[in-house]
């Protein structure tokens, strides 16, 4: 024990002390005949002396030795890869661990047993299931560092596969706790061959070759010879032999094929299995391609050529891969002859200002057979020269009838759009932006054909007139696989030309193009074809999305992907256009397990178009990508910290690692004189007793 003064006494201190002593002697001499008065003087002097000593701030330091027992931390890897090693088996591993824990407990040393995967939990034999989704060794080093004053050492039983967190070697501190490691498994990875990814367009043109690049990954032993085959349904399109080098290597296989059917086409890549492969479900991968026609034949039947005819041909001519055959009615015949018309399959037949004269019944019968056999779509665009009676022969093809003239034929009426414009996917984009059809100032139109629909499932996109005095202007419908459209006002050209030169000049053209593309089925009901590289992912896995827009994309177009959980947007990723592949691409990481939707959205000049899809995220199985013992990592951890390493086949040697240990620490305790309440308590008691004595003697 030592005593030192934080403030050294100076001259004034000693003058005060001497004066106080002289005063005390003098007071004792004066009160020699009054003993009680001497007690009062003694108490007051003692209290004042304690206060004066406090001015020097005395510090009392006591040194003592403390022996602190240390415990051992045991960390058991509970990840799923631990259960896939051939040696030891899960049963053997658990049994061996119990033997080690029992041996360590018999030494009398303190044992703290923990299990870990993506987090550290207390060990529970009933919950040690080897089903953890990750191996995070970095968190063990952080936990050991936080408890270094309490630990004699740390023992880690693991296969050393890092699938999450920091590299533990980066977290080692000098003079830290020694790490003892037991390596589980074989250093040679388990054998697995799987399809990692397939790079193939989402859309193809019929008759044009498509190239698919398949990336294979392999783990385990070297020199596996496998067969990679591409199937369309049950038909093999191609097969390749390839030799895989294993050990996490990747190899590419290319297939070149020509889609033969129009519409969605499903394909499958199949890789042959190899001996002792741990997972054969990932040897197969499916993908879809939407096959579009290479050319669309369109027939235009004109009853009487007029202003509308030139506009129709101009707008049709702007569409890609469209070939137009134009037939003009002259009396009861056509020029050119209809021989070509009857023999050619047309995707779309357009009636322009047709019919101008009555049609023979035989013509109607032939026409009905033709559109059914060729699955042709129909469009009827009214004009001023239509024969109203002859037009009735076309009503059954469009499921309409004539209720009579509700509107005056010689007057014009405003055009307005209905809610169906916002309901149909291929028209929805025309409802937003500066050229939204609802905001365009269309010129008033003559009624032309005044029709009403005969089916409840037809779509009236636009009407002219107002209130009860209105008739459909644009009718769309689909019966089975046949699509049809009717434009009933007779002055189509007036609408087109009066909008030219105005800010809204493209609005009507966009409407015409969307309707014709829908009739031609160039993109079905969709303008975009995007897909994810798979439909099911593991948590944290990188997800790729690729695709194309069918409609032309301008320089201002901007694409993005929204990832939704229910109605909540949890992530938004921009799409990038890759000119070399002529497609849009994006990437994002799989969120937590669950079911999600993605929405691809393109914004261009105020217009938007969307495509949606779904995907699932499962618990991460990245543990199974390489089931092997990472002995190099475990040996490094042991060597750098002063511990030891043994493989599981010699795990019995680890029973001698744990011994009772303690740490001897020299500690100090300090007593600050004026900071302890008992000093002030003594002073207070002295002055209280002194005050009581004074009151007893009748002193003030």
Secondary structure as the mmCIF struct_conf table of DSSP 4:
data_model
#
loop_
_struct_conf.conf_type_id
_struct_conf.id
_struct_conf.beg_label_comp_id
_struct_conf.beg_label_asym_id
_struct_conf.beg_label_seq_id
_struct_conf.end_label_comp_id
_struct_conf.end_label_asym_id
_struct_conf.end_label_seq_id
STRN STRN1 UNK A 2 UNK A 5
BEND BEND1 UNK A 6 UNK A 7
HELX_RH_AL_P HELX_RH_AL_P1 UNK A 11 UNK A 30
TURN_TY1_P TURN_TY1_P1 UNK A 31 UNK A 33
HELX_RH_AL_P HELX_RH_AL_P2 UNK A 35 UNK A 55
TURN_TY1_P TURN_TY1_P2 UNK A 56 UNK A 56
STRN STRN2 UNK A 58 UNK A 77
STRN STRN3 UNK A 79 UNK A 79
HELX_RH_3T_P HELX_RH_3T_P1 UNK A 80 UNK A 83
BEND BEND2 UNK A 84 UNK A 84
BEND BEND3 UNK A 86 UNK A 88
HELX_RH_AL_P HELX_RH_AL_P3 UNK A 90 UNK A 105
TURN_TY1_P TURN_TY1_P3 UNK A 106 UNK A 108
STRN STRN4 UNK A 110 UNK A 116
BEND BEND4 UNK A 117 UNK A 119
STRN STRN5 UNK A 120 UNK A 122
HELX_RH_3T_P HELX_RH_3T_P2 UNK A 125 UNK A 127
BEND BEND5 UNK A 130 UNK A 130
STRN STRN6 UNK A 132 UNK A 132
BEND BEND6 UNK A 133 UNK A 133
HELX_RH_AL_P HELX_RH_AL_P4 UNK A 138 UNK A 146
TURN_TY1_P TURN_TY1_P4 UNK A 147 UNK A 150
STRN STRN7 UNK A 151 UNK A 158
BEND BEND7 UNK A 164 UNK A 165
HELX_RH_3T_P HELX_RH_3T_P3 UNK A 168 UNK A 171
TURN_TY1_P TURN_TY1_P5 UNK A 174 UNK A 175
STRN STRN8 UNK A 179 UNK A 183
BEND BEND8 UNK A 185 UNK A 185
BEND BEND9 UNK A 187 UNK A 188
HELX_LH_PP_P HELX_LH_PP_P1 UNK A 189 UNK A 190
STRN STRN9 UNK A 191 UNK A 191
STRN STRN10 UNK A 192 UNK A 199
BEND BEND10 UNK A 202 UNK A 202
STRN STRN11 UNK A 203 UNK A 205
TURN_TY1_P TURN_TY1_P6 UNK A 206 UNK A 207
BEND BEND11 UNK A 208 UNK A 208
STRN STRN12 UNK A 209 UNK A 219
BEND BEND12 UNK A 220 UNK A 222
STRN STRN13 UNK A 224 UNK A 232
TURN_TY1_P TURN_TY1_P7 UNK A 233 UNK A 234
STRN STRN14 UNK A 235 UNK A 244
TURN_TY1_P TURN_TY1_P8 UNK A 247 UNK A 248
STRN STRN15 UNK A 249 UNK A 258
BEND BEND13 UNK A 261 UNK A 262
STRN STRN16 UNK A 263 UNK A 271
TURN_TY1_P TURN_TY1_P9 UNK A 275 UNK A 276
STRN STRN17 UNK A 277 UNK A 277
BEND BEND14 UNK A 278 UNK A 278
HELX_RH_3T_P HELX_RH_3T_P4 UNK A 281 UNK A 283
STRN STRN18 UNK A 284 UNK A 292
HELX_LH_PP_P HELX_LH_PP_P2 UNK A 293 UNK A 293
BEND BEND15 UNK A 294 UNK A 294
STRN STRN19 UNK A 296 UNK A 302
BEND BEND16 UNK A 303 UNK A 304
HELX_RH_AL_P HELX_RH_AL_P5 UNK A 307 UNK A 317
TURN_TY1_P TURN_TY1_P10 UNK A 318 UNK A 318
BEND BEND17 UNK A 319 UNK A 319
TURN_TY1_P TURN_TY1_P11 UNK A 320 UNK A 321
STRN STRN20 UNK A 322 UNK A 330
TURN_TY1_P TURN_TY1_P12 UNK A 331 UNK A 332
STRN STRN21 UNK A 333 UNK A 335
BEND BEND18 UNK A 336 UNK A 336
TURN_TY1_P TURN_TY1_P13 UNK A 338 UNK A 338
HELX_RH_AL_P HELX_RH_AL_P6 UNK A 339 UNK A 343
BEND BEND19 UNK A 344 UNK A 344
BEND BEND20 UNK A 347 UNK A 347
STRN STRN22 UNK A 348 UNK A 352
BEND BEND21 UNK A 353 UNK A 353
BEND BEND22 UNK A 356 UNK A 357
HELX_LH_PP_P HELX_LH_PP_P3 UNK A 358 UNK A 360
HELX_RH_AL_P HELX_RH_AL_P7 UNK A 361 UNK A 374
TURN_TY1_P TURN_TY1_P14 UNK A 375 UNK A 375
STRN STRN23 UNK A 377 UNK A 381
TURN_TY1_P TURN_TY1_P15 UNK A 384 UNK A 385
HELX_RH_AL_P HELX_RH_AL_P8 UNK A 388 UNK A 398
TURN_TY1_P TURN_TY1_P16 UNK A 399 UNK A 399
STRN STRN24 UNK A 400 UNK A 401
BEND BEND23 UNK A 406 UNK A 407
TURN_TY1_P TURN_TY1_P17 UNK A 409 UNK A 410
BEND BEND24 UNK A 411 UNK A 411
STRN STRN25 UNK A 412 UNK A 413
STRN STRN26 UNK A 415 UNK A 417
TURN_TY1_P TURN_TY1_P18 UNK A 419 UNK A 419
HELX_RH_AL_P HELX_RH_AL_P9 UNK A 420 UNK A 423
BEND BEND25 UNK A 424 UNK A 424
TURN_TY1_P TURN_TY1_P19 UNK A 425 UNK A 427
HELX_RH_3T_P HELX_RH_3T_P5 UNK A 428 UNK A 431
BEND BEND26 UNK A 432 UNK A 433
TURN_TY1_P TURN_TY1_P20 UNK A 434 UNK A 435
HELX_RH_3T_P HELX_RH_3T_P6 UNK A 437 UNK A 439
HELX_LH_PP_P HELX_LH_PP_P4 UNK A 442 UNK A 444
STRN STRN27 UNK A 445 UNK A 446
BEND BEND27 UNK A 449 UNK A 449
STRN STRN28 UNK A 452 UNK A 453
BEND BEND28 UNK A 454 UNK A 454
TURN_TY1_P TURN_TY1_P21 UNK A 456 UNK A 457
STRN STRN29 UNK A 459 UNK A 466
TURN_TY1_P TURN_TY1_P22 UNK A 467 UNK A 468
STRN STRN30 UNK A 469 UNK A 479
TURN_TY1_P TURN_TY1_P23 UNK A 480 UNK A 481
STRN STRN31 UNK A 482 UNK A 487
BEND BEND29 UNK A 490 UNK A 490
HELX_RH_AL_P HELX_RH_AL_P10 UNK A 492 UNK A 499
TURN_TY1_P TURN_TY1_P24 UNK A 500 UNK A 501
BEND BEND30 UNK A 502 UNK A 502
TURN_TY1_P TURN_TY1_P25 UNK A 503 UNK A 506
HELX_RH_AL_P HELX_RH_AL_P11 UNK A 507 UNK A 520
TURN_TY1_P TURN_TY1_P26 UNK A 521 UNK A 521
BEND BEND31 UNK A 522 UNK A 523
TURN_TY1_P TURN_TY1_P27 UNK A 524 UNK A 525
BEND BEND32 UNK A 527 UNK A 527
STRN STRN32 UNK A 528 UNK A 532
BEND BEND33 UNK A 533 UNK A 533
BEND BEND34 UNK A 535 UNK A 535
STRN STRN33 UNK A 536 UNK A 538
TURN_TY1_P TURN_TY1_P28 UNK A 539 UNK A 540
STRN STRN34 UNK A 542 UNK A 549
BEND BEND35 UNK A 550 UNK A 551
TURN_TY1_P TURN_TY1_P29 UNK A 555 UNK A 556
STRN STRN35 UNK A 558 UNK A 565
TURN_TY1_P TURN_TY1_P30 UNK A 566 UNK A 567
STRN STRN36 UNK A 568 UNK A 574
STRN STRN37 UNK A 576 UNK A 578
TURN_TY1_P TURN_TY1_P31 UNK A 579 UNK A 582
STRN STRN38 UNK A 583 UNK A 589
BEND BEND36 UNK A 592 UNK A 593
STRN STRN39 UNK A 594 UNK A 604
TURN_TY1_P TURN_TY1_P32 UNK A 605 UNK A 606
STRN STRN40 UNK A 607 UNK A 618
HELX_RH_3T_P HELX_RH_3T_P7 UNK A 622 UNK A 624
BEND BEND37 UNK A 625 UNK A 625
HELX_RH_AL_P HELX_RH_AL_P12 UNK A 631 UNK A 641
TURN_TY1_P TURN_TY1_P33 UNK A 642 UNK A 642
STRN STRN41 UNK A 645 UNK A 647
HELX_RH_3T_P HELX_RH_3T_P8 UNK A 648 UNK A 656
TURN_TY1_P TURN_TY1_P34 UNK A 657 UNK A 657
STRN STRN42 UNK A 661 UNK A 672
HELX_RH_3T_P HELX_RH_3T_P9 UNK A 673 UNK A 675
HELX_RH_AL_P HELX_RH_AL_P13 UNK A 677 UNK A 696
TURN_TY1_P TURN_TY1_P35 UNK A 697 UNK A 698
#
